[in-house]
Amino acid sequence: MVTPGFSCGVLPGIFHQTPLTKGPCTEQAVTRQDLAHCRAISVRNSPGGGIGAVLCNVKA
C-alpha cells in the first residue's frame, strides 16, 4: 500500500498517518500510470471516511 506525501498536496491527518504507522504502507508520489496498475484504489478523508474508486480513461 502507498499513500502520497505532503509534497503531493496531502494534508496531515489521521487517514494519512494511520496506514503509515500500522503498515505495511509507504509514502511516495502516485502517478496516473501507477493508478492504472493498481488492484484497488481507495480515496479517504476525515469527514467522509473512505470509498472505493475506479480510474477511467487512462491508458496503461
Contacts in CASP RR format, 6 or more apart in sequence:
PFRMAT RR
TARGET T0000
AUTHOR 0000-0000-0000
METHOD contacts of the structure
MODEL  1
MVTPGFSCGVLPGIFHQTPLTKGPCTEQAVTRQDLAHCRAISVRNSPGGG
IGAVLCNVKA
1 19 0 8 1.000
1 23 0 8 1.000
1 24 0 8 1.000
1 25 0 8 1.000
1 26 0 8 1.000
2 25 0 8 1.000
2 26 0 8 1.000
2 27 0 8 1.000
2 28 0 8 1.000
2 30 0 8 1.000
2 34 0 8 1.000
3 10 0 8 1.000
3 16 0 8 1.000
3 19 0 8 1.000
3 20 0 8 1.000
3 25 0 8 1.000
3 26 0 8 1.000
3 27 0 8 1.000
4 10 0 8 1.000
4 27 0 8 1.000
4 28 0 8 1.000
4 29 0 8 1.000
4 30 0 8 1.000
5 16 0 8 1.000
5 27 0 8 1.000
5 28 0 8 1.000
5 29 0 8 1.000
6 12 0 8 1.000
7 29 0 8 1.000
8 29 0 8 1.000
8 30 0 8 1.000
10 16 0 8 1.000
13 46 0 8 1.000
14 46 0 8 1.000
15 44 0 8 1.000
15 45 0 8 1.000
15 46 0 8 1.000
15 49 0 8 1.000
15 50 0 8 1.000
19 25 0 8 1.000
20 26 0 8 1.000
20 27 0 8 1.000
32 55 0 8 1.000
32 58 0 8 1.000
33 58 0 8 1.000
33 60 0 8 1.000
35 41 0 8 1.000
35 55 0 8 1.000
35 58 0 8 1.000
36 55 0 8 1.000
36 58 0 8 1.000
36 59 0 8 1.000
36 60 0 8 1.000
37 60 0 8 1.000
38 55 0 8 1.000
40 52 0 8 1.000
41 52 0 8 1.000
41 53 0 8 1.000
41 54 0 8 1.000
41 55 0 8 1.000
42 50 0 8 1.000
42 51 0 8 1.000
42 52 0 8 1.000
42 53 0 8 1.000
43 50 0 8 1.000
43 51 0 8 1.000
43 52 0 8 1.000
43 53 0 8 1.000
44 50 0 8 1.000
44 51 0 8 1.000
END
